[in-house]
């Protein structure tokens, strides 16, 4: 079994691309809010951005699992996309346990 870094299948590439989109959106959101102070997490842009980014991560998780099972993908980036997607799925119910309004 040879382990690659970059996926070779279409499902794997989509999974990595959507996961990269999620990480990029979160990274730039934190920079814009915490470091530059341009935006706030209470603004409307955050209400639109979060569902889109989280949905992309969940779809990346599903596509990654399908690629691993169906095509026996061994690319490291696909496994990383699956882990990020799984953590995103865990974040959704666990975050609501610790919200202090």
Secondary structure, DSSP 8 states (H G I E B T S, - for coil): ----SS--SHHHHHHHHHHHHHHHHHHHHHIIIIIS-SS-TTSHHHHHHHHHHHHHHHHHHHHHHHHHHHS----HHHHHHHHHHHHHHHHHHHHHHT---
